Amino acid sequence: MPQKILDEYTKHHGSAAYTVDRYDLELTCKLASNLLEGKAVLHLRALQDLDTVQLNLHGLRVLKATCQGKKAQVSKRNHRIEVQLPSRLAAGERTELTLRYAGNPGVQNGIWGEVGWEELTDGVLVSGQPTGAATWFPCNDHPSHKSTYRFSIATDAGYRAVANGELINHSRAASRDTWVYEQREPMASYLATLQIGRYSEIPFDEDRHLVAYAVPGMDLKVREAFGKQTEMAEVFERHFGPYPFESYKIVVVNDELEIPLEAQGLSIFGLNHLSMDWEAQRLIAHEFSHQWWGNSLTLKRWKDIWLHEGFACFSEWLHSEAAGVMPMAERARLAWELLDGQDQDLAIGDPGAKDMFDDRVYKRGAMALFALLGGLGTETFYTMLKEWVAARSHGHVDTEAFIAHAQGFAPDALDVAALLRPWLYDQKLPVFPR
């Protein structure tokens, strides 16, 4: 079967021929040798007639594959693995594909740097965006597909495994601990994560809606750095709508990180982010806001990345104003002046794969929303955002749909597409919104 490109930004990742309704992942991780042994059960649903299933898996070897208990042949095809189904699957039909695999996982190097499974000084970190999921489990690796997950992770005693969803079981046998998580809300594969370290639990509330994990002795520093988290939640819920998941987890790895990392229901920070300085606090707000912008509302194609990052940057400004640090208008002015001094050769509405995480996508995307805020007025703008979130919770979004949605809240004299087009699709920076 020829490989069809689902997304020009991540050409060898994802398939439109089927979706995975649920992943059941049973993993054993031996830290000293960085050996990962896995069993993945994929509950597939065909979107078109299927003879083969193409999956993404990087740096790991499939040992055995079965489909509904029958042996399935596996071959390597360019950047993917291909599983030959025992019999044809008609569009709309479901099946269960089981793969046993193993190897020494590692990062995937590409135009976005290193992504995926990374060994820390003492533990493991997974950074999934945009194509890191395939470094630790076989998947249909594209955000246009969302699935529920169950993770069972066995690892060395004395280490805690933290994954997406709610912890439903923890057991100990001999020299291994097993941690089981259930991710009930649908999730894109790049947002799946696994963090392993000698972590202690730091609950922020009795109901454990907010919990941090860090090495022992970091309790006070973690509580101080994330002390505004509850206030952020109140501000974001007031302006965006209810928090979309059961809980929020913070993992502070015992290393420094260049940037924090987002995942569904949790964020990962380095020791260098434990600060009350604005630079650290804006990143804490940014990653938290991704639970709405990116994790609940997820882009259909990577070209619309501004719908994640522009909204998250705008959320930084919202927090800044609400916390009394600096008014939003001043944050916007500073961002515009920075953009005005940079190269103006990028259209952020379709920036290209290489530049989709360029800082201009973040700031200019936030400026587009600031301009729309001015056009709609504060009350109407945030009503529009809350209804946008409510209508598409745990679903997919694109720019055209957002513009159409916003137009429904605009006065007759305001053309939302015309207002946003220069910010999104012109390279030249528009004048600062008045």
C-alpha positions in Angstrom: 0.0 0.0 0.0 1.5 3.4 -0.9 2.1 5.8 2.0 -0.3 8.7 1.8 0.8 12.0 3.5 -1.7 13.0 6.1 0.1 16.3 7.0 2.8 18.1 5.1 4.4 19.2 8.4 5.0 15.7 9.7 5.0 13.8 6.4 5.8 10.3 7.7 3.5 10.4 10.7 -0.1 9.4 10.9 -2.6 7.7 8.7 -6.1 8.8 7.6 -7.1 5.1 6.8 -8.0 4.3 10.4 -8.2 5.6 13.9 -7.3 4.1 17.3 -10.2 4.4 19.8 -8.1 3.2 22.7 -4.5 2.2 23.5 -3.8 -0.2 26.3 0.0 0.0 27.0 1.8 -2.4 29.3 5.4 -1.3 29.8 8.4 -2.6 31.7 11.3 -0.1 32.0 14.7 -1.2 33.3 16.4 2.1 34.1 20.1 0.9 34.4 20.1 -0.5 30.9 17.4 1.8 29.4 15.5 -1.3 28.2 11.9 -0.9 27.4 9.6 -4.0 26.9 6.1 -3.2 25.8 2.8 -4.8 24.9 0.4 -2.4 23.1 -3.2 -3.3 22.4 -4.7 -1.0 19.8 -8.5 -0.9 19.5 -8.7 0.0 15.8 -11.6 1.4 13.8 -11.2 1.4 10.0 -12.1 4.7 8.2 -11.7 3.0 4.8 -11.3 -0.6 3.7 -8.0 -1.9 5.1 -5.6 -4.8 4.3 -2.7 -3.3 6.2 -2.2 -1.0 9.1 0.7 1.5 9.0 2.0 2.6 12.4 4.8 4.9 13.6 7.4 3.3 15.8 11.0 4.7 16.1 14.1 2.8 17.4 12.2 -0.2 18.8 11.6 -3.7 17.3 8.3 -5.5 17.1 8.7 -9.0 18.4 5.2 -10.3 17.7 1.9 -9.0 16.3 -1.5 -10.5 16.4 -4.9 -9.4 15.2 -7.9 -10.8 17.1 -5.6 -13.6 18.2 -4.4 -14.4 14.7 -0.7 -13.9 13.8 -0.1 -10.8 11.7 3.0 -10.2 9.5 5.0 -7.0 10.3 7.4 -5.3 7.9 9.4 -2.1 8.0 8.4 0.3 5.3 10.5 3.5 5.0 9.6 5.5 8.2 6.8 3.3 9.4 6.0 -0.3 10.3 3.3 -2.1 8.3 1.1 -4.8 9.8 -0.6 -7.1 7.3 -4.1 -7.9 8.6 -5.2 -11.6 8.5 -8.3 -10.5 6.6 -9.7 -7.3 5.1 -11.3 -4.8 7.4 -14.2 -2.9 5.9 -14.7 0.8 6.6 -16.4 1.2 9.9 -15.4 -2.2 11.3 -13.3 -2.6 14.4 -10.5 -4.9 15.4 -7.9 -5.4 18.1 -4.2 -5.3 17.2 -1.7 -6.5 19.7 2.0 -5.8 19.4 4.9 -6.9 21.6 8.0 -4.8 21.2 11.3 -4.0 22.9 14.5 -2.1 22.6 16.5 0.8 24.0 14.4 3.9 23.3 16.0 7.2 22.6 15.2 10.6 21.1 14.3 11.3 17.6 16.4 13.9 15.9 14.8 16.2 13.4 14.1 19.8 12.4 12.6 20.5 15.9 15.7 19.1 17.7 15.4 16.1 19.9 12.0 14.8 20.8 10.7 11.6 22.5 12.2 9.3 25.1 15.2 10.9 26.9 17.3 9.5 29.7 17.8 11.9 32.5 20.6 11.9 35.1 18.4 9.6 37.2 15.2 8.7 35.4 13.3 9.2 32.2 11.6 12.1 30.5 9.3 11.9 27.4 8.7 15.0 25.2 6.1 14.1 22.7 5.5 17.3 20.6 5.2 16.9 17.7 6.4 13.4 16.8 7.9 11.9 20.0 5.2 9.4 20.8 6.6 6.8 18.4 9.8 6.6 20.4 8.0 4.6 23.1 4.9 3.0 21.7 3.4 2.1 18.3 0.8 4.6 17.3 -1.1 6.5 14.6 0.9 9.6 15.4 -1.1 12.6 14.3 -3.2 15.0 16.4 -6.2 14.6 14.1 -6.7 11.3 16.0 -7.7 11.2 19.6 -7.9 8.1 21.8 -8.4 7.0 25.4 -5.4 5.3 27.1 -4.5 2.9 29.9 -0.9 2.9 31.0 0.6 0.2 33.1 4.3 0.9 33.9 6.6 -1.4 35.8 9.9 0.1 36.8 12.6 -0.1 39.4 11.6 0.0 43.1 12.1 3.5 44.6 11.1 5.2 41.4 7.7 6.7 40.6 6.2 6.6 37.1 3.9 9.5 36.3 1.7 9.3 33.2 -1.4 11.0 31.9 -4.8 10.4 33.6 -5.7 9.3 37.0 -3.7 6.8 39.1 -5.9 3.8 39.6 -3.4 1.3 41.1 0.1 1.0 42.5 1.6 -2.3 43.5 5.0 -3.5 44.5 6.5 -6.9 43.8 10.2 -7.8 44.6 12.4 -5.1 43.1 9.7 -3.5 40.9 6.8 -1.0 41.3 3.9 -1.0 38.9 1.9 2.2 38.3 -1.4 2.1 36.4 -3.1 5.2 35.0 -6.4 5.7 33.1 -6.7 8.6 30.7 -10.5 8.8 30.2 -10.7 11.9 28.1 -9.6 11.5 24.4 -6.0 12.5 23.8 -3.7 13.1 20.8 -0.7 10.8 20.8 1.9 13.6 21.0 0.3 14.6 24.4 0.9 11.1 25.9 3.8 11.1 28.3 5.8 9.1 30.8 8.1 10.6 33.5 10.1 8.4 35.8 12.2 9.6 38.7 12.7 9.3 42.5 9.7 11.6 42.9 7.8 12.4 46.1 4.2 13.6 45.9 3.4 17.2 46.8 -0.4 17.7 47.0 -1.7 21.3 46.9 -5.3 20.5 48.0 -7.2 17.9 49.9 -9.0 16.6 46.9 -5.7 16.2 45.0 -6.9 18.2 42.0 -3.4 19.8 41.9 -0.4 17.6 42.7 3.3 18.1 42.0 6.1 15.6 41.9 9.7 16.3 42.7 12.7 14.7 44.3 12.7 14.8 48.1 13.7 18.0 49.7 12.1 20.3 47.0 8.8 20.7 48.7 9.2 24.4 49.8 10.7 25.5 46.5 8.0 23.8 44.5 5.2 25.2 46.6 6.6 28.7 46.3 7.1 28.5 42.5 3.6 27.1 41.9 1.9 29.1 44.6 -0.1 31.1 42.0 -1.4 28.0 40.3 -4.8 28.1 42.0 -5.2 31.8 41.1 -4.3 31.0 37.5 -7.0 28.3 37.4 -9.6 30.8 38.7 -8.7 33.4 36.1 -8.6 30.9 33.2 -11.8 29.2 34.2 -13.5 32.6 34.5 -12.4 33.6 31.0 -12.2 30.2 29.1 -14.6 27.9 31.0 -14.2 25.0 33.3 -10.8 23.2 33.6 -11.2 20.3 31.1 -9.7 17.4 33.0 -10.0 15.7 36.4 -6.7 16.9 37.8 -3.5 18.7 36.9 -0.1 17.3 37.7 3.3 19.1 37.8 6.5 17.2 37.4 9.7 18.9 38.3 12.6 16.8 37.0 15.9 16.9 38.9 17.7 18.5 35.9 17.5 21.8 34.1 15.4 22.0 31.0 15.7 24.4 28.1 11.9 24.8 28.0 9.0 23.3 30.0 7.0 20.6 28.3 3.2 20.2 27.9 1.2 17.0 28.1 -2.4 16.3 28.7 -3.3 16.9 32.3 0.3 17.7 33.3 3.3 19.8 32.6 7.0 19.1 33.0 9.4 21.7 34.4 13.2 21.8 35.2 14.8 23.0 38.4 15.6 26.3 36.6 11.9 27.1 36.4 11.4 27.1 40.2 11.3 30.9 40.5 8.9 33.7 41.1 10.5 35.8 38.3 8.1 36.7 35.5 10.0 34.6 33.0 9.3 31.5 35.1 5.8 32.5 36.0 4.8 33.2 32.4 6.0 29.7 31.4 3.9 28.2 34.3 0.9 30.1 33.0 1.6 29.2 29.4 1.9 25.4 30.0 -1.2 25.4 32.2 -3.3 27.2 29.6 -2.4 24.5 27.1 -4.9 22.3 28.9 -7.5 24.3 27.1 -5.6 25.4 24.1 -4.0 22.3 22.6 -5.0 19.5 24.9 -8.8 19.8 25.0 -9.1 21.8 21.8 -6.6 20.2 19.4 -5.6 21.3 15.9 -6.5 19.2 13.0 -3.3 20.0 11.1 0.0 21.3 12.4 -0.3 24.4 10.2 -2.8 25.8 12.7 -0.3 25.7 15.5 -1.1 29.4 16.3 -4.4 28.1 17.8 -2.3 26.4 20.5 0.7 28.7 21.0 -0.9 32.1 20.2 -3.7 31.4 22.7 -1.2 30.2 25.3 0.9 33.3 24.9 -2.3 35.4 25.2 -3.1 33.5 28.4 0.3 34.7 29.8 -0.8 38.3 29.3 -4.2 37.6 30.9 -2.5 36.1 33.9 0.0 39.1 34.0 -2.9 41.5 34.2 -5.0 39.5 36.7 -2.0 39.1 39.0 -1.2 42.8 38.9 2.2 42.3 37.3 1.6 44.3 34.1 -1.6 45.2 32.1 -2.3 43.2 29.0 -2.1 46.2 26.8 1.5 46.8 28.0 2.4 43.1 27.4 1.0 43.4 23.9 2.9 46.6 23.2 6.2 45.0 24.3 5.5 42.0 22.1 4.6 44.2 19.1 7.8 46.2 19.5 9.9 43.0 19.7 8.2 41.6 16.6 8.7 45.0 14.8 12.4 44.6 15.3 12.6 41.0 13.9 12.5 39.7 10.4 9.1 39.9 8.9 9.2 36.9 6.6 6.8 34.5 8.3 3.0 34.0 7.9 2.0 32.4 11.1 -1.3 31.0 9.8 0.8 28.5 7.8 4.4 28.9 9.0 5.9 25.8 7.5 7.2 22.8 9.4 10.6 24.2 10.3 9.1 27.4 11.8 6.0 26.2 13.5 7.6 26.7 17.0 9.2 30.0 16.1 8.6 32.6 18.8 6.9 34.8 16.3 4.0 32.3 15.9 3.4 32.6 19.7 3.6 36.4 20.0 2.0 37.3 16.7 -0.8 34.8 17.4 -1.4 36.5 20.7 -1.4 39.8 19.0 -4.1 38.6 16.6 -6.3 37.7 19.6 -5.5 41.1 21.2 -6.7 42.8 18.1 -9.9 40.7 18.1 -10.4 41.6 21.8 -10.4 45.2 20.8 -12.8 44.6 17.9 -15.3 42.6 19.9 -15.0 44.3 23.3 -14.0 42.5 26.5 -17.3 41.0 27.5 -18.2 39.7 24.1 -14.7 38.4 23.4 -14.5 36.2 26.5 -18.1 35.0 26.0 -17.0 34.0 22.5 -14.0 32.2 23.9 -16.0 30.3 26.5 -18.5 29.2 23.9 -15.7 28.1 21.5 -14.3 25.9 24.3 -17.6 24.5 25.3 -18.6 23.6 21.7 -15.3 21.9 20.9 -14.2 20.4 24.2 -12.0 17.3 23.7 -12.4 17.8 19.9 -10.6 19.4 17.0 -10.2 22.9 15.7 -8.9 24.9 12.7 -8.5 28.5 11.8 -11.5 28.7 9.5 -13.8 27.3 12.1 -12.5 29.8 14.7 -13.0 32.8 12.4 -16.5 31.6 11.6 -17.3 31.2 15.3 -15.9 34.6 16.2 -17.9 36.3 13.4 -21.1 35.1 15.0 -20.3 37.4 18.0 -19.1 40.4 15.9 -21.2 43.5 15.2 -22.3 43.9 11.6 -19.5 46.4 10.8 -16.7 44.0 11.8 -15.3 41.5 9.4 -13.4 39.1 11.6 -11.6 37.4 8.7 -10.4 40.8 7.4 -9.2 41.8 10.9 -7.3 38.6 11.5 -5.9 38.0 8.0 -3.0 40.5 8.2 -1.9 39.0 11.5 -2.1 35.4 10.3 -1.3 35.4 6.6 0.7 38.6 5.8 4.4 38.6 6.5 4.5 42.3 7.2 3.6 43.2 10.8 0.3 45.2 11.0 0.2 48.4 13.0 -0.4 48.1 16.7 -4.2 47.7 17.4 -5.8 50.9 18.6 
